[in-house]
């Protein structure tokens, strides 16, 4: 490739611009983009739920179907929505400087995920102003009543 001095200058300009974009993008990822940091998932990203167990109820994936024990009057579509909501939903994080005193009793929900060997445990708490969920990273997330309706079988 035989470029003139001016051609090489143009190549260098584009290389430097590309490097600046790469550094800018990687800096946002390393520092945590503040826009996305306010919301977190309940479960690890890209987690596929094989089973979900809480209290005396279990939802289990058997092939392409979902089964609930003990049997509830829920269709495959309803069970699928519950599982998909857990897999994809994001919730607003509770700032770490806020102290919440009444987190003595919570409902433990155990998940077995396809890509993680250990069970993932989240805890649902009811507080005076609504609900909190302690996610797999021990972060407290705010949940409102409408979100709770999507997460739990009724």
N, C-alpha and C positions, 0 to 999 in steps of 0.2 A: 504494500500500500504506500503510495508515494503522495504525501500531502504537502502542501506549501506551509510556510510558517503561519499564515493566517488560518489555514485549515486546522492545524494542530492547536492553535489558540482557541478555536471554536470547540474542538473536542475537549480540551481542558476545562473550558467554562461549563460544558454540559456534565462532565464528570464531577466537578466541584458542586454544582447544583444538585446532582443526584445524591452525593454524599451528605450534603446539608439536609436534604429531605429524609434520608435514612436516619441520621443522627437525631433529627427532630422527632421522628416517629418513635424511635427506640427510647428516647428520653421520656416521652409521654407514657410509654408502656412501663418503664422502670419506676417512674415516680408515681404511677397510678393516676390515670386520668380522673380529675376531680369530678367530672360530670357523671362518670360511671361508678365512682367510689361510694356514692350515696345509696346505691342499690346493690344488693347481693342476692345470690341464689341460696335456696335452702339446702340444696344438694350439690355435689361436685358437677362441674360443667360436663356435658355430654354423657352423663350417667343414665344408663338404661335400667329402669327398675325391674328386678326379677320378682321381688316380693316386698310387701309392706306390712308390718305387724304393729298393732297398738292395742292396748288393753286385751280384750278377748276377741279381736277381729283380725283376720289376715286376708290380704289380697295377694294372690300369687299368679304369676304368668305361667301358663301351661301351653307351650307351643305358641300359637297366635291368639289364643283365648286368654281371658282373665277369669279367675275363679275367686270367690269370696267365701270365707268360712267364719262364722256360721253363715249359711245362705241368707242373703238379704234380697229384697225385691228390687234389684238393680240390673239394668240391661248392660250388655257389653259396651254400648256407647257411653253410658254413664260411668262405668268403671274405667273405660279408656280415658275419659275426660279428667277423672281424678288423678290417674297415673301421669298423664301428660302435663297436667298443671304442676304437679310436684317436680317433674323433670325440667320444666322450663321457666317457672315463675320467678320473678325477682321482687324483692321487698325492700322497703326503705330501712336503712340501718339506724339503730338507736345510737346517738352520739355517746362516746365512751365516758364523757364527763357527767352523764346523767346517772344517778344512782337509783335503782329500783329495789325497794326493800322486801316486797312480799313475793319472792320467787322460791318459796319453800316447796310448793307442790306443782308439778307439771306432768303432762301426759307425754311419756316417752314413745317415740315412733321409730321403730327399727326398719331400716331399708337394706336389702341385699341388692347390690348393683352389679351389672354384668362386667364392668371393667375394674372393679375394686374387690379384693379378696375378703377384707374385713367388713363386717356390717357397719353401716353409717347410722348414727343415732342423732335425731333432732328432738328437741323438747318444746312442747307447746305450753305456754303459760297464759292464764287469764289474770289480768290486772284490772284495777279500777277503771282505767280509760280504754280498755279493749283487750287486745291479745298481743303477745310477743312470742316469737319463735327463736329458739337458740339453734343456729344452723350447725352444719358439720365442722365449721371453723370456730365454734364457740362464740360467734357474734350474735347479738340480739337484734332481731328484725321486727319491725312493726307490721301487724296484720290487722286489717279491719274485718268487720263482720261479713261483708260480701266476698272477700278473699277466702275467709274461713269456710264459707259455704261451698266453695269450689274444691277445697282441699280434703274435706272429710265427707265420707258417705253418710247420707241421711235418708 
